[in-house]
């Protein structure tokens, strides 16, 4: 084994790995704008038995690409008919998949992650539905931490605490806390490789309004070319007090898709 490989293994020993993804289960909370996740056994033990007595079970899943913890591709949102960089959205989607800016165009990420625990900085456990996370609050949560170009910035609202409750997490009547347009510009100014949040949509959702407008998506995906990670589980990571860490993000490589499931891992050194 090379000296470099030995050093990498030694550095990883004793590290704590935080799984930032949500479990995929039938009936899980999700945006009504996307096809639901479904899982079932396509073949059960005993359906077919080999001559030696062996048997195998197998599954089938169906899901939208924006269900559970997932990454939005730049092809996910258009504005005035254009994707990021002025790409014609209609032309790009001919043939039933995007010939550019799909999730397969996003390289796997292994690099520095930064957590902005905004409620903690504001002295609360979690924000109420419909609360806007402003640029001032983001700056307060950043504190002395330097956000470097190419980092991935994760924004905690505390709303993830409602995940197990199902419908309340969706915030249909209450709204959902999140970054507004000004906050999205603040994030984009730091030139991150991607941003993420603990809500289904990386947005402040007003009570009773649903996904009527998504200005943060427009700013980040269309104007700035910054991928978005949604439905993250940030509670354990925040409780650890880790503000920066090694982050691994590798969405499924679905060619021409507008997004894909992902299982982000935050590796915190001892």
NULUMSE-77104 format. One record per atom (N, C-alpha, C): residue in one letter; x, y, z. Coordinates in steps of 0.02 Angstrom, whole numbers, plus 50000, padded with zeros to 5 digits. Layout:
// residues N
AXYZ ...
//
This chain:
// residues 270
X500424994150000 X500005000050000 X500445006250000 X500255011249960 X500655017249955 X500615021350019 X501105025750028 X501105030150087 X500495034750087 X500305037050027 X499725041450023 X499085037850045 X499005031650022 X498415027850041 X498405026450116 X498985024850143 X499035023650215 X498835029850255 X499055035650232 X498895041850266 X498145043250263 X497835041850206 X497115042950200 X496725038350247 X496925032150251 X496585027350295 X496675029450368 X497275031650385 X497405033750454 X496985039850473 X496905044450425 X496505050450439 X495775048850450 X495545043450417 X494835041550422 X494685037650486 X495185034750516 X495075030750576 X494835035250633 X494295033150665 X494025036950720 X493545042450699 X493465043450633 X493005048550609 X492285046250619 X491835050950626 X491125049550631 X490785051050565 X490405046250540 X490055047150476 X489315048350490 X489065053950466 X488365055750473 X488015054550406 X487525050250406 X487115048950347 X486585054450344 X486615058650293 X486165064450288 X485545062950247 X485435056650229 X484865054950187 X484275052450227 X483695052750198 X483085050050227 X482965043050200 X482665038650241 X482515031850217 X481955031950166 X482005027650116 X481485027150065 X480985021750086 X480365023850098 X479825019250115 X479185021250079 X478785016350062 X478135017850032 X477725022050081 X477455027650056 X477065032150098 X477465037650131 X478105038050116 X478535043150145 X478295050150125 X478445055350165 X478255062150146 X478595064250080 X478225067450037 X478505069749974 X478075075249945 X478375078949899 X478005084049864 X477465080849821 X476855083649821 X476325080849778 X476455082149704 X476975086049688 X477135087549618 X477495081849583 X477675076549620 X478095071349591 X477795064449603 X477945059649558 X477695052849568 X477955049849633 X477525046049667 X477695043449733 X478195037649728 X478565036749783 X479005030949789 X478585024749807 X478705019349772 X478375012949787 X478885007449785 X478835002949833 X479284997249836 X478884991049852 X479044985649819 X478714979349834 X479144973449811 X478974967649836 X479324961549815 X479034959249749 X479454958949699 X479254956349634 X479284948749633 X479734946049674 X479794938749680 X479944937149752 X479594932349780 X479684930449850 X480034923849855 X480354922649913 X480644916149926 X480104910849921 X480224905749883 X479744900349874 X479364900849809 X479344906849778 X479014907349713 X479364902949662 X480014902849666 X480414898349624 X480934895049669 X480964888649666 X481444884849707 X481874880749660 X482524881649665 X482994877949623 X483024870649644 X483294866649601 X483324859449616 X483724857849678 X484194862449696 X484594861249756 X484274864149818 X483664866849812 X483314869649870 X483404877149878 X483824880249837 X483944887449844 X483374891549815 X483284897549842 X482774902149818 X483024909249826 X482734913949789 X482944920949793 X482334925449791 X482384930849826 X481864936049824 X482144942049786 X481704945849754 X481914951749717 X481364957049721 X481554963249709 X481114968949720 X481004972949656 X480504977349660 X480404982349609 X480254988949644 X480524994449618 X480375001049644 X480165005549587 X479725010349603 X479575015849558 X479615022249599 X479855027449568 X479925033749605 X480035039549557 X479805045349578 X480005051349544 X480725052949561 X481045056949521 X481755058649533 X481845064049586 X481285066849610 X481325072149661 X480945069949724 X481025063649742 X480705060749801 X481255058449849 X481155059649913 X481675057949961 X482265062549954 X482825060849985 X483425064949980 X483685064549908 X483735070149875 X483905070149804 X484275076649786 X484555076549727 X484905082449699 X484525084949638 X484395091449635 X484095094449576 X484645095749524 X484515093449463 X484955095149408 X484805102249384 X485255105149346 X485135111849319 X484565111849269 X484395105949242 X483845105549195 X483165105649229 X483155105549295 X482515104949332 X482065111049325 X482345116949321 X481955123249320 X482165127549261 X481665130449228 X481795135349175 X481455141849194 X481665147149159 X481345153649169 X481305157149102 X480705159249085 X480575162249019 X480825157748963 X480735151248973 X480895146348921 X481625144248918 X482035146748965 X482755145248961 X483005141849025 X483475137349015 X483835134249070 X484465138449083 X484875136049130 X485495139549145 X485915140649082 X486215146449077 X486645148049020 X486255149748957 X485595150848963 X485205152648905 X485015146848861 X485105140648885 X484925134748846 X484165134448837 X483945133448775 X483235132948760 X482955126648792 X482485127448839 X482225121748877 X481855116848832 X481465119448785 X481085115048740 X481535110848697 X482035113948669 X482505110248626 X482895105048666 X483095106948726 X483515102348767 X483155096048788 X482495096348792 X482115090548817 X481825086148763 X481965087848700 X481715083748645 X481975076548651 X481545071848637 X481745064748643 X481605061748710 X481315065748756 X481105062948820 X481625063048874 X482195066048862 X482705067148913 X483145073048892 X483485075948941 X483875081948926 X484545080048897 X484705083248841 X485355081848809 X485915085948840 X485745090348887 X486245094048925 X485935096348990 X486355097549040 X486155099949106 X485735094949146 X485725088649125 X485405083349164 X485835081549224 X485565077349268 X485935075549329 X486575071749313 X486615068449256 X487225064949237 X487795069649222 X487635076049213 X488165081049202 X488485083349266 X488195081549323 X488485083449388 X488995078249410 X489605080349420 X490125075749442 X490025073949516 X490215067849536 X490195066249608 X490625071249646 X490405072849706 X490745077849746 X491065074649808 X491695075949817 X492055074149879 X492445080349898 X492235083749950 X492555090049968 X492285092850033 X492375099150042 X492195102350105 X491455104050107 X491125102050161 X490445104050174 X490425108850232 X489955113650229 X489865118550282 X489125118350303 X489005117650368 X488325117850394 X488185124550425 X487645127750401 X487405133850432 X486795132050473 X486895131550539 X486345129850585 X485995136250604 X485535138450562 X485245145050569 X484805145650632 X484375140850649 X483985141550711 X484425142050773 X484955138050775 X485405138250834 X485705145250841 X485915148150786 X486205154850788 X485695160050810 X485055158650794 X484525163350813 X484235161950882 X484475156650914 X484255155050982 X483595151450986 X483405147850932 X482795143850933 X482955136750911 X482475132150924 X482575125150906 X482445123950832 X481895126850808 X481735126550737 X481295132550719 X481295134250656 X480885139850633 X480175137450618 X479705142050624 X479005140550609 X478895140150534 X478335137150515 X478155136750445 X478085143650414 X478345144450353 X478295150750319 X478825155850338 X479265154050385 X479795158750406 X480325159450352 X480525165550337 X481045166650287 X481735167050319 X482185163050295 X482885163350315 X483225168650272 X483365174250302 X483635179950265 X484395179550258 X484665184050218 X485385184350210 X485715186350276 X485395190550316 X485675192450381 X485715186450427 X485205182250426 X485215176250469 X485745171350445 X485825170750380 X486355166350353 X487045168850374 X487135175350370 X487775178350391 X487895177150465 X487375177750505 X487435176550577 X487625169250590 X487315164650554 X487465157550564 X488165155750540 X488405159250489 X489085157950464 X489605159850515 X489495165250551 X489975167450602 X490665168450572 X491165165450604 X491855166150582 X492055160950530 X491595156350513 X491755151250464 X491805154250395 X492335152650360 X492425155150292 X492115150250242 X491675152650200 X491405148550146 X491835149650085 X492145144350062 X492605144850005 X492265142749941 X492455145649884 X492175143449820 X492265135849811 X491735132549790 X491755125349781 X491525121249840 X491405124549897 X491105121049955 X490385119149939 X490115114549978 X489395113249978 X489115115950044 X488625120350039 X488345123750098 X487655120750114 X487585118150175 X486965115150197 X486625119750248 X485995121150237 X485615125850278 X485105122050320 X485195122350386 X484715119050431 X484185124150453 X483545122050448 X482995126050472 X482675123050535 X482835116650548 X482525112950602 X481885109450582 X481635110950522 X481005108050498 X481055100450491 X481645097950483 X481745090650478 X481505086850539 X481425090150595 X481155086950655 X480455084350644 X480105086850594 X479415084850581 X479355079050531 X479925076650507 X479915071350455 X479475065450474 X479555062850534 X479185056850554 X478435058150559 X478225064450563 X477515066050568 X477155065950501 X477525065550447 X477205065050382 X476935071550355 X476275072350354 X475965078150324 X476205084850353 X476305085450420 X476555091750446 X477225093850414 X477635088950396 X478275090550365 X478165093950297 X477625092150263 X477485095150198 X477275102450204 X476975104250261 X476805111250274 X476285114150228 X475795110050207 X475295112550161 X474925118650186 X474705118550249 X474345124150277 X474805129050314 X475305126350346 X475745130450388 X476285134050349 X476435131550289 X477025133950255 X477645130550281 X478215131950251 X478855128850268 X479385134250274 X479815133950325 X480355138950328 X480885137550275 X481215142750254 X481735141750205 X482025148250179 X482515147450137 X482865153150107 X482415156550056 X482405163050057 X482045166950007 X482515169149951 X482265173549909 X482665175749852 X483305179149874 X483265183649924 X483865187149947 X484375182249976 X484135177450014 X484585172450043 X484915168249989 X484555166749935 X484845162949880 X485405166849847 X485305173449839 X485835177549810 X486445177749857 X486325177949923 X486875177849971 X487285171449964 X486935165849960 X487285159449952 X487675159249886 X487345161349832 X487665161049766 X488295165349763 X488305170849800 X488885175349800 X489515171849828 X489415166549867 X489995162849894 X490235157349846 X489905156649790 X490095151949736 X490155144749761 X489645142049795 X489675135049815 X489585130349756 X489825124249763 X489705119149712 X488975116949713 X488675116949773 X487975115249781 X487745117849848 X487095118149858 X486805119949922 X486285114649940 X486105114250004 X485605109350024 X485215111750085 X484645108450097 X484225110350153 X483845104250179 X483535105050237 X483175099550270 X482435099650255 X482225102950202 X481535103250181 X481455100250112 X480835098750093 X480715095750027 X480905100449971 X480755106849980 X480945111849930 X481425116849962 X481965118349928 X482455123149954 X482155130149946 X481645131549985 X481285137749978 X480925139350043 X480785145750054 X480285147750102 X479605147050067 X479165142850096 X478505141750067 X477995145250113 X477625149850085 X477125153650124 X476545149050143 X476235150250200 X475665146150221 X475115145950168 X474905139850151 X474355138850104 X474515140250032 X475135142050016 X475305144049947 X475595138349905 X475835133149938 X476155127849900 X476755130349861 X476905127049805 X477485128749765 X477295133549709 X476905138649726 X476665143449676 X477235147149643 X477725149249682 X478325152449655 X478925149649691 X479475149049654 X480095146149682 X480685150649664 X480735156549694 X481265161149674 X481965158649690 X482055154949745 X482725152449761 X482955147449708 X482485143249685 X482655138549631 X482875142349568 X482505147649552 X482685151549492 X483385154449499 X483515157549557 X484175160649567 X484735155449562 X484645149949599 X485195145149605 X485275140949542 X484745137949517 X484805133349461 X484865136949394 X484435141849383 X484405145049317 X484935150549310 X484945155149358 X485395160949351 X486125159249368 X486225155049420 X486905154049445 X487205147249431 X486805142349410 X487075135749394 X487325131949454 X486945132249509 X487135128949571 X486625123549588 X486845117349593 X486395111749609 X486115112349680 X485525109449690 X485175109849754 X485055102749780 X485205101649844 X485075095249877 X484485096449925 X483975092149922 X483375093149962 X483215087050004 X482795088250056 X482555083050102 X483135079850140 X483605083850162 X484175081350201 X483975080350274 X484315075650306 X484255074650379 X484875077850411 X484785083650441 X485345087450468 X485355087550544 X484885084150577 X484815084750649 X485415082050687 X485625075950672 X486185073050709 X486835076750695 X486935078850634 X487545082650617 X487555089250656 X486975092650658 X486945098950695 X487075097850769 X486785092450797 X486875090950868 X487605089650885 X487995087250836 X488695085850849 X489115092150855 X488835097750831 X489205104050834 X489685105050776 X489705100350729 X490175100850673 X489935106150624 X490345111150611 X490175116350564 X490475115350495 X491015111350492 X491335109750429 X491585102550431 X491605099350373 X491725092150371 X491865090050299 X492095083950291 X492155080950225 X491465078550204 X491255080450144 X490595078650120 X490655074550055 X490275069150051 X490255064949991 X489545065249963 X489485067349900 X488835067949867 X488895064649798 X488525059249788 X488565055749723 X487855053649703 X487495057849667 X486815056049645 X486835050449594 X486295046649589 X486245041449538 X486335044649469 X486695041249426 X486865044049361 X486325042049310 X485755045449314 X485195044149270 X485255049049211 X485405046449154 X485565050649096 X484965054849076 X485075061449071 X484575066049049 X484035067649099 X484115065649162 X483595066649212 X483655073549245 X483095075949272 X483085082449304 X483295082149377 X483435076249402 X483655075349471 X483765068049484 X484015066449544 X484135059449560 X484205058549635 X484005052749661 X484125051249731 X484875051349748 X485015052849811 X485715053249833 X485745051449907 X486315048949928 X486435047450000 X487055051150022 X486985057550041 X487575061450061 X487855059050127 X488505059050132 X488855057050194 X489315062650216 X489235064650280 X489685069550310 X490165065950355 X490815066750343 X491335063350381 X491675068550426 X491585067650492 X491835072450540 X492445069450576 X493015072950571 X493625070450602 X493565070550678 X493915065750711 X493885065550784 X494225071550816 
//
